[in-house]
């Protein structure tokens, strides 16, 4: 199994983590399993407050001097910049960071209690080692979703020139002495101190899991971005491009073969369809002629003449490619409907009257055109 973790700032006040909201609105949460969740904070597991209030109390105490100094500087000219501890707590770049830890996936994962034991040890060791500059405020085990996982809420703490605490990840890492992976190169998205720190805490997590007898897959997940130098990145990019070009050529060749097979299959299907149409048509014609014969020789001769004159000429046009299969089927259907209509009129003895009606309709149309 693989240990995975990610950092984010998406839950501004920790309500998701301690389930302090209306669970009826969360369809991904199994409410029958909520009681199996576990929670703890930096002040211990025996607390009688929400994560939000515990975090807010920490901000009020830890950053009180910074907020006071900030407001003092801005109150005369920039009243819009004044802030409370709660404002500071909710700002995008000063709110707590949410870290999610998971071992395994939906198909295979460790027991929630095992994960919780590892997480509590991690929290204790982390705060002891890094707590002056990155403090874990609270933590939750969720077993009521698809896979057991841990939510950790932590805050980055830096000191200004007057030893006043404020929230700043970059400064906190710098004051902890954490360097980027390649100090000789410029700071960038793939070369910064946070990458080094994340590697350090992941190594800590792996070691704790080993201590608890949990075997982890140490291989990097497929597609996981590595911290490469510019030279290494260019070499890897060229290798990927060459592999991509080879795959494209292979896929083109496969597509060409598939297209050829499809065309051959179309021909076989068309031959079968032609045979089916002819057989189906013959069966229909036999039924039509049998019914016409029962109505008399005159009706039989009329239906036979219509089939030979109209329908067979359509088959001939289709064979020559003059009409499509859709046009053939549509016209054959129309011809069949007309014959059924004429047969019904004949059976009712209305043939002469219908002919007079058609002649009248023709005359009226000629008059209308004039």
C-alpha positions as CSV (number, residue, x, y, z in Angstrom):
1,X,0.0,0.0,0.0
2,X,1.1,3.6,-0.7
3,X,1.0,6.5,1.7
4,X,-0.4,9.6,0.1
5,X,-0.6,13.2,1.4
6,X,-1.6,16.6,0.1
7,X,-1.7,20.1,1.5
8,X,-4.5,22.6,0.9
9,X,-6.4,25.6,2.2
10,X,-10.0,24.8,1.3
11,X,-11.8,24.5,4.7
12,X,-11.6,28.0,6.1
13,X,-12.9,27.2,9.6
14,X,-12.4,23.4,10.0
15,X,-16.2,22.6,10.1
16,X,-15.7,19.7,7.7
17,X,-13.1,18.1,9.9
18,X,-15.0,17.9,13.2
19,X,-18.3,17.4,11.4
20,X,-19.7,20.6,13.0
21,X,-22.3,21.2,10.2
22,X,-25.5,19.7,8.9
23,X,-24.5,16.3,7.7
24,X,-27.8,15.9,5.8
25,X,-26.2,18.2,3.1
26,X,-23.2,15.9,2.7
27,X,-24.2,12.9,0.5
28,X,-20.7,11.5,0.5
29,X,-20.7,11.0,4.3
30,X,-22.2,7.7,5.7
31,X,-23.9,9.0,8.8
32,X,-24.0,5.4,10.3
33,X,-20.2,5.6,10.5
34,X,-19.8,9.1,11.9
35,X,-19.5,7.8,15.4
36,X,-16.3,5.9,14.4
37,X,-14.5,9.2,13.6
38,X,-11.9,10.4,16.1
39,X,-10.7,13.9,17.0
40,X,-7.9,15.6,19.0
41,X,-6.4,19.0,19.4
42,X,-3.1,20.6,20.5
43,X,-4.7,21.0,24.0
44,X,-5.6,17.3,24.1
45,X,-8.6,15.1,23.4
46,X,-10.7,16.3,26.3
47,X,-12.1,19.6,25.0
48,X,-15.6,21.1,24.9
49,X,-15.4,23.4,21.9
50,X,-15.4,23.2,18.1
51,X,-12.2,23.1,16.0
52,X,-13.1,26.5,14.7
53,X,-13.2,28.1,18.2
54,X,-10.1,26.3,19.4
55,X,-8.2,27.5,16.3
56,X,-9.6,31.0,16.7
57,X,-8.5,31.1,20.3
58,X,-5.0,30.2,19.3
59,X,-4.9,33.0,16.7
60,X,-6.2,35.5,19.3
61,X,-3.5,34.6,21.7
62,X,-0.6,33.9,19.4
63,X,-1.0,36.8,17.0
64,X,-2.6,39.4,19.2
65,X,0.4,41.7,19.2
66,X,0.9,41.4,15.4
67,X,-2.8,42.3,14.8
68,X,-2.6,45.2,17.3
69,X,0.5,46.6,15.5
70,X,-1.1,46.2,12.1
71,X,-4.2,48.1,13.1
72,X,-2.2,50.8,14.8
73,X,-0.4,51.5,11.5
74,X,-3.5,51.6,9.4
75,X,-6.2,53.1,11.6
76,X,-5.5,56.8,10.6
77,X,-5.4,56.4,6.8
78,X,-6.6,52.9,5.9
79,X,-9.5,51.9,8.0
80,X,-10.5,49.3,5.4
81,X,-7.3,47.4,6.3
82,X,-8.2,47.0,10.0
83,X,-8.8,43.4,11.0
84,X,-9.8,41.3,13.9
85,X,-8.3,37.9,14.9
86,X,-11.1,36.2,13.0
87,X,-10.4,38.3,9.9
88,X,-6.8,37.2,10.1
89,X,-7.9,33.6,10.7
90,X,-10.0,33.6,7.5
91,X,-7.6,35.4,5.2
92,X,-6.4,33.2,2.3
93,X,-2.7,33.2,3.1
94,X,-2.9,33.3,6.9
95,X,-5.6,30.7,7.5
96,X,-4.6,27.2,8.8
97,X,-3.4,24.7,6.3
98,X,-5.2,21.4,5.9
99,X,-3.1,18.3,5.3
100,X,-4.7,15.0,4.3
101,X,-3.0,11.7,5.0
102,X,-4.2,8.3,3.7
103,X,-2.7,4.8,3.5
104,X,-4.0,2.7,0.7
105,X,-7.1,3.4,-1.4
106,X,-10.8,2.5,-1.6
107,X,-10.0,-1.1,-2.5
108,X,-7.2,-1.8,0.0
109,X,-6.3,0.3,3.1
110,X,-5.3,0.0,6.7
111,X,-7.7,-0.1,9.6
112,X,-8.9,3.3,10.9
113,X,-7.5,2.6,14.4
114,X,-4.1,1.8,13.0
115,X,-4.1,5.0,11.0
116,X,-5.2,7.0,14.1
117,X,-2.3,5.6,16.2
118,X,0.2,6.5,13.6
119,X,-1.3,10.0,13.2
120,X,-1.3,10.7,16.9
121,X,2.4,9.8,17.1
122,X,3.1,11.9,14.1
123,X,1.3,14.9,15.7
124,X,3.3,14.6,18.9
125,X,6.7,14.2,17.1
126,X,5.8,17.0,14.6
127,X,4.8,19.6,17.2
128,X,7.9,18.7,19.3
129,X,10.2,19.1,16.4
130,X,8.6,21.9,14.3
131,X,5.9,23.4,16.6
132,X,7.7,26.8,17.1
133,X,7.2,27.5,13.4
134,X,4.5,25.1,12.2
135,X,2.0,24.1,14.8
136,X,-0.6,21.3,14.4
137,X,-3.8,22.7,16.0
138,X,-6.2,19.8,15.5
139,X,-6.6,16.5,13.8
140,X,-9.5,14.2,12.7
141,X,-9.8,10.6,11.6
142,X,-12.7,10.2,9.1
143,X,-14.0,6.6,8.6
144,X,-17.4,7.8,7.4
145,X,-16.2,8.3,3.8
146,X,-15.0,5.9,1.1
147,X,-11.5,5.4,2.6
148,X,-10.2,6.1,6.1
149,X,-8.0,9.3,6.1
150,X,-6.6,11.9,8.5
151,X,-7.2,15.7,8.3
152,X,-4.5,17.8,10.0
153,X,-4.9,21.5,10.5
154,X,-1.7,23.5,11.1
155,X,-0.5,27.1,11.1
156,X,2.9,28.5,9.9
157,X,4.4,30.8,12.5
158,X,7.2,33.3,11.7
159,X,8.8,36.0,13.8
160,X,9.4,39.6,12.7
161,X,12.4,41.7,13.6
162,X,10.7,42.5,17.0
163,X,10.1,38.8,17.7
164,X,6.4,39.2,17.1
165,X,4.6,36.1,15.7
166,X,2.7,36.3,12.5
167,X,1.6,33.8,9.8
168,X,4.1,33.4,6.9
169,X,5.0,30.0,5.5
170,X,8.1,31.2,3.5
171,X,9.6,33.0,6.5
172,X,8.8,30.2,8.9
173,X,10.6,27.7,6.7
174,X,13.6,30.1,6.4
175,X,13.7,30.6,10.2
176,X,13.6,26.8,10.6
177,X,16.7,26.5,8.4
178,X,15.0,24.5,5.7
179,X,16.6,25.0,2.3
180,X,15.3,24.3,-1.1
181,X,16.4,21.0,-2.8
182,X,18.9,22.8,-5.1
183,X,20.2,25.8,-3.2
184,X,22.5,26.8,-6.1
185,X,19.4,27.3,-8.4
186,X,16.7,30.0,-8.2
187,X,13.6,29.5,-6.2
188,X,10.7,28.1,-8.3
189,X,7.7,25.9,-8.2
190,X,9.9,22.7,-8.3
191,X,12.7,24.2,-6.2
192,X,11.5,25.7,-2.9
193,X,11.9,25.0,0.9
194,X,8.3,23.6,1.1
195,X,9.4,20.7,-1.1
196,X,12.2,19.8,1.3
197,X,9.9,20.2,4.3
198,X,7.2,17.9,2.8
199,X,9.9,15.3,2.1
200,X,11.1,15.5,5.7
201,X,7.6,15.1,7.2
202,X,6.7,12.2,4.7
203,X,9.9,10.4,5.8
204,X,8.7,10.9,9.4
205,X,5.4,9.4,8.5
206,X,7.0,6.4,6.8
207,X,9.2,5.7,9.7
208,X,6.2,5.8,12.1
209,X,4.3,3.4,9.9
210,X,7.2,1.0,9.9
211,X,7.3,1.2,13.7
212,X,3.7,0.1,13.7
213,X,4.4,-2.8,11.4
214,X,2.7,-1.3,8.4
215,X,4.4,-2.2,5.1
216,X,4.4,0.7,2.6
217,X,5.2,0.8,-1.1
218,X,8.2,3.1,-1.3
219,X,8.0,3.6,-5.0
220,X,6.9,6.9,-6.4
221,X,3.3,6.9,-7.7
222,X,3.0,6.9,-11.5
223,X,2.9,10.4,-12.9
224,X,4.1,11.9,-9.6
225,X,6.2,15.0,-10.4
226,X,9.8,14.8,-9.2
227,X,12.0,17.7,-8.2
228,X,14.3,17.8,-11.3
229,X,17.0,20.2,-12.3
230,X,16.6,22.1,-15.5
231,X,19.0,19.8,-17.3
232,X,17.3,16.7,-16.0
233,X,13.9,18.1,-16.9
234,X,15.0,18.8,-20.5
235,X,16.4,15.3,-20.8
236,X,13.2,13.7,-19.4
237,X,11.1,15.9,-21.6
238,X,13.0,14.8,-24.7
239,X,12.6,11.1,-23.7
240,X,8.9,11.5,-23.2
241,X,8.6,13.3,-26.5
242,X,10.4,10.4,-28.3
243,X,8.2,7.9,-26.6
244,X,5.2,9.9,-27.5
245,X,6.2,10.1,-31.2
246,X,6.8,6.3,-31.3
247,X,3.4,5.7,-29.8
248,X,1.7,8.1,-32.3
249,X,3.3,6.2,-35.2
250,X,2.2,2.9,-33.8
251,X,-1.3,4.1,-33.2
252,X,-1.5,5.5,-36.8
253,X,-0.5,2.1,-38.1
254,X,-3.1,0.4,-35.9
255,X,-5.8,2.9,-37.0
256,X,-5.0,2.2,-40.7
257,X,-5.4,-1.5,-40.2
258,X,-8.6,-1.0,-38.2
259,X,-10.0,1.2,-41.0
260,X,-9.2,-1.5,-43.5
261,X,-10.9,-4.1,-41.4
262,X,-14.0,-1.9,-41.0
263,X,-14.3,-1.3,-44.7
264,X,-14.2,-5.1,-45.3
265,X,-16.8,-5.6,-42.6
266,X,-19.0,-2.9,-44.2
267,X,-18.9,-4.8,-47.5
268,X,-19.9,-8.0,-45.8
269,X,-22.7,-6.3,-44.0
270,X,-24.0,-4.6,-47.1
271,X,-24.0,-7.9,-49.0
272,X,-26.0,-9.5,-46.1
273,X,-28.3,-6.5,-46.0
274,X,-29.0,-6.8,-49.7
275,X,-29.8,-10.4,-49.3
276,X,-32.0,-9.7,-46.3
277,X,-33.9,-6.9,-48.1
278,X,-34.5,-9.1,-51.1
279,X,-35.7,-12.1,-49.0
280,X,-37.9,-9.8,-46.9
281,X,-39.3,-8.1,-49.9
282,X,-40.1,-11.4,-51.6
283,X,-42.0,-12.6,-48.5
284,X,-44.0,-9.3,-48.4
285,X,-44.8,-9.6,-52.2
286,X,-45.9,-13.2,-51.8
287,X,-48.3,-12.1,-49.0
288,X,-49.6,-9.1,-51.1
289,X,-50.2,-11.2,-54.2
290,X,-51.9,-14.0,-52.3
291,X,-54.3,-11.5,-50.7
292,X,-54.9,-9.9,-54.1
293,X,-55.6,-13.2,-55.8
294,X,-58.3,-13.9,-53.2
295,X,-60.0,-10.6,-54.2
296,X,-60.0,-11.6,-57.9
297,X,-57.9,-11.9,-61.0
298,X,-58.2,-8.2,-61.9
299,X,-56.8,-7.1,-58.4
300,X,-54.0,-9.7,-58.7
301,X,-52.9,-8.4,-62.1
302,X,-53.0,-4.8,-60.8
303,X,-50.8,-5.5,-57.8
304,X,-48.4,-7.6,-59.8
305,X,-48.0,-4.9,-62.4
306,X,-47.4,-2.3,-59.7
307,X,-44.7,-4.4,-58.1
308,X,-42.9,-5.1,-61.4
309,X,-43.3,-1.5,-62.6
310,X,-42.4,0.5,-59.5
311,X,-40.6,-1.7,-56.9
312,X,-38.3,-3.6,-59.2
313,X,-37.2,-0.4,-60.9
314,X,-36.2,0.8,-57.5
315,X,-34.0,-2.2,-56.9
316,X,-32.4,-1.7,-60.2
317,X,-31.6,1.9,-59.4
318,X,-30.1,0.9,-56.0
319,X,-27.9,-1.7,-57.7
320,X,-26.6,0.9,-60.1
321,X,-25.9,3.3,-57.2
322,X,-28.4,5.8,-58.3
323,X,-30.2,5.9,-54.9
324,X,-29.1,5.1,-51.4
325,X,-30.3,2.2,-49.2
326,X,-32.3,4.7,-47.1
327,X,-34.0,6.1,-50.2
328,X,-34.8,2.6,-51.4
329,X,-36.3,1.6,-48.1
330,X,-38.3,4.8,-47.8
331,X,-39.8,4.5,-51.4
332,X,-40.6,0.8,-51.0
333,X,-42.4,1.7,-47.8
334,X,-44.4,4.4,-49.6
335,X,-45.3,2.1,-52.5
336,X,-46.5,-0.6,-50.1
337,X,-48.7,2.0,-48.3
338,X,-50.2,3.1,-51.5
339,X,-51.0,-0.5,-52.5
340,X,-52.6,-1.1,-49.1
341,X,-54.7,2.0,-49.6
342,X,-55.8,1.0,-53.1
343,X,-56.7,-2.5,-51.9
344,X,-58.8,-1.1,-49.1
345,X,-60.7,1.2,-51.5
346,X,-61.3,-1.7,-53.9
347,X,-62.6,-3.9,-51.1
348,X,-65.1,-1.2,-50.1
349,X,-66.3,-0.8,-53.7
350,X,-65.1,2.9,-53.8
351,X,-62.7,2.6,-56.7
352,X,-64.8,4.7,-59.2
353,X,-65.7,7.3,-56.6
354,X,-62.0,7.6,-55.6
355,X,-61.0,8.1,-59.3
356,X,-63.5,10.9,-59.6
357,X,-62.2,12.5,-56.5
358,X,-58.6,12.4,-57.9
359,X,-59.7,13.9,-61.2
360,X,-61.5,16.7,-59.3
361,X,-58.4,17.4,-57.2
362,X,-56.3,17.6,-60.3
363,X,-58.6,20.1,-61.9
364,X,-58.8,22.3,-58.8
365,X,-55.0,22.3,-58.6
366,X,-54.7,23.4,-62.3
367,X,-57.2,26.2,-61.7
368,X,-55.3,27.3,-58.6
369,X,-52.1,27.5,-60.6
370,X,-53.7,29.7,-63.3
